[in-house]
Amino acid sequence: MKKNYLIAIAVFLSTSVFAQLALVTTFTTDNEPKQEQIREDNYFKGHLYYFGQGSATSSQLYKTDGNTITLVKDFGPVVPEGETSSGISISNFNQTSDKLFFTRFSISAKLDAFSELWASDGTTAGTVKIASYRYAGTGRFGFVLNGESNGTYHKYQNSIGNKLILNAYNPDDPGTTLIMWVSDGTAAGTKPLLDNSGGKVYGGVFFGTRMNGKYYFGARPQNSIDPGGYLYETDGTNAGTKKVNSGLFYMSSNTSEPLNGKMLFWANTVNENYGLWESDGTDAGTKPFAGLPGTNGKKTYYQLGLDLANDGKQVYFTIQPTAAVRTAEVWATDFTPGNTRKIRDDSKLLPNKIMLGNGYAYVEYWDYSFGTNSQYQLGYTDGTALGTKTLLEKGASSSSFGLYQNWLYFPHYESKNGYLFSNVELWSSDGTAGNTKMIHDIYPGEVTFYNPPFKYSSSPRSFFNLEDNLYFVANDGNNKNLYRLKGSGTSVATVGSGKNAGLLHVFPNPCKESVNVSSAGNEEWTLTDLQGKVVMRTMLNEGDNALNVKELSNGVYLGIIRNKTNGATSVGKIIKE
C-alpha cells in the first residue's frame, strides 16, 4: 500500500565530499509521475513540473521545488461527459519566456479526436485552456508540441520571446496535414502562422532550433505543388516568417543547436535518401554537409534516432554509411575545414543516447555481440579517436541518465542467473574506470523463491537537476520515491524512511565485521534491532567512525544518528551478514 504523506527531511551535515542521498517524498497514487514525464526540460520559474498518474480519464499537474510537491491543477476528462474515452495522452512541456505549455488529448469510442492546448504561469488560476478542437472520426492528434528530446541531453528551442511555435491539424479541414501555429499563451494569440505572403505553412517538423534570433524549421508553402519542402525561419510574426532556401528537401527530425553560426540537420532530399545538411540561415549557406566522405558531401547516409549533440566545442552525430542495420559510426565536427572526424566505428554497436559533461560525450551503445542476450554498453569520448574509450562492457541501462557536478549518474543492471535486468541500481562515473561503480543500493536483497534467485532492483530513472541538487525517482521496495543527491563521488549510503528520514552515510552495507559511519561531530549513534532493542550506542567523532558489529546476529537493524547540537536525525537500514 502506498503511503499518503510527505516525508520530512532532516539535514544531515557531513564533512565528506561524497554524494549524499536523501529521501524527499514518497509518492501517492495521484502524484506519482505519469509516464515517467519528470525531466529537466520541465524546469520553469524555480520549479520542476510534471503530470501525476490520476485516473485513466483525468490527470493532475504538479510542481516541486525539491522539498515538497504541490498540486497546481486537477483536470477533468478531455472527452465530454457521456462519451467513452480511450484515456489521456499528455505531451512534453514546452515553454516561452513567461508561459509553460502542454497538450491533453483523447479519442472517443467513435474515434473522434479531442485535443486541448493549455498554458500556465505556474499558478492554479493562471493554468488555463487556450484552445480545444474536436476532429470528427479522424483519430488523429490535434495540437502537437515541438521539441521532444527523446531522453537525451538536448533541449529543443521552439520559442521566440513570449511566442511558442507548434503544429496543429487544421480544425476546419481535418483531412489536411499539419500546419504551423503560434501562441502567446492567450486564446486570442493562438492561431495559424502565416508566411510573409499571407499563406499557411504546411508540414513542419517537430524539431527545430533557434539561431540568429529566429526559429528555424522545415515546412512547405500553402497549396504548394512542389514535391518537397524548404527551410523556414520565423520571429513569431507573419511578416517575419519566410523561406530560407530555394532547394527542395524534406527536413527530418533532428536539428542541432547552433555552433559557430551554423546548425546541422537531417533531410530527406528529393533525389537522394537521408543526408546530413548544414545551414547558416541563408540560402547560399543551406547545403549538404561537406565534411563527410563522398563527392561534395552528397553521399547518402542514414540517420539514427540520436540527437545531434553540441557541447559548445563540436557537434556529435551518428551515421549509418549503408542501409545495413548493424553498422554505425560516431562523428564530430566544429564546422572548420578538415575538422570533421570519425570517432568510433564498430559494426556490433549502435549508439543509442548521448550525454555531455566533464569534457566528455558519454555514449550509450546497444551491443549486438551477445546474441539473444544483447547488452547496453557505456563509452565516452573527448572528440578524438585516442580519447574514445569503453567504461562498461555491459549493463548501462537505457532508461535515463543524469549529469551533476561533472559526474554521470545512471541505472546499471546485472545479467545474472539468467535474469537480464537484475539489481538495477544507481551508478556514477567521472569518466574513469576506477570511478565507475555502484554508489547506492536502494533496494537491497534477493528474490529467493526463484531458482536461481535474482536481486531486487530500485530502477533509478527520471533524473533532473534543480538548483544545486540532482533528483531522481526510484523504488525502495515499498514505495516509489523522489530522491535528492547532493555532492559528488562514489560513497555508499543507505536511504532512510520515516518521519525524520535523512542520509545515513555508512560503508559497507551490508556489513560483516565492521561498519564505517560518517559524522559531522557531536553526534550520537544508536543501533536497534527491529523490535526496538538498543544493541549499540556511542558518540561519533568527526569524520569516519569504524564500529565493530562482528558479535551482532545476522539480520536487519535500524541505525540512528542524532545531532546533539540541533537535534537533526538521520535514520537508515543496516544489514549484518
PETA-V104191 format. One record per helix or strand of 2 or more residues. SS is the DSSP state (@ for helix, = for strand). FROM is the first residue (numbers start at 0). LEN is the number of residues. If there is no record, write none. Layout:
<<SS,FROM,LEN> <SS,FROM,LEN>>
This chain:
<<=,7,2> <=,19,7> <@,33,3> <@,39,3> <=,42,2> <=,46,6> <=,58,6> <=,68,7> <=,88,2> <=,93,2> <=,99,9> <=,112,8> <=,126,9> <=,142,2> <=,158,2> <=,162,7> <=,177,6> <=,189,3> <=,199,3> <=,208,3> <=,213,8> <=,228,6> <=,241,2> <=,248,7> <=,261,8> <=,273,6> <=,286,2> <@,294,3> <=,301,2> <=,308,2> <=,314,6> <=,328,5> <=,339,6> <=,348,9> <=,359,8> <@,367,6> <=,374,7> <=,387,5> <=,395,9> <=,406,10> <=,418,11> <=,436,4> <=,445,2> <=,453,2> <=,460,6> <=,468,7> <=,479,7> <=,493,2> <=,499,2> <=,502,2> <=,505,2> <=,513,6> <=,522,7> <=,533,7> <=,542,6> <=,554,9> <=,568,8>>
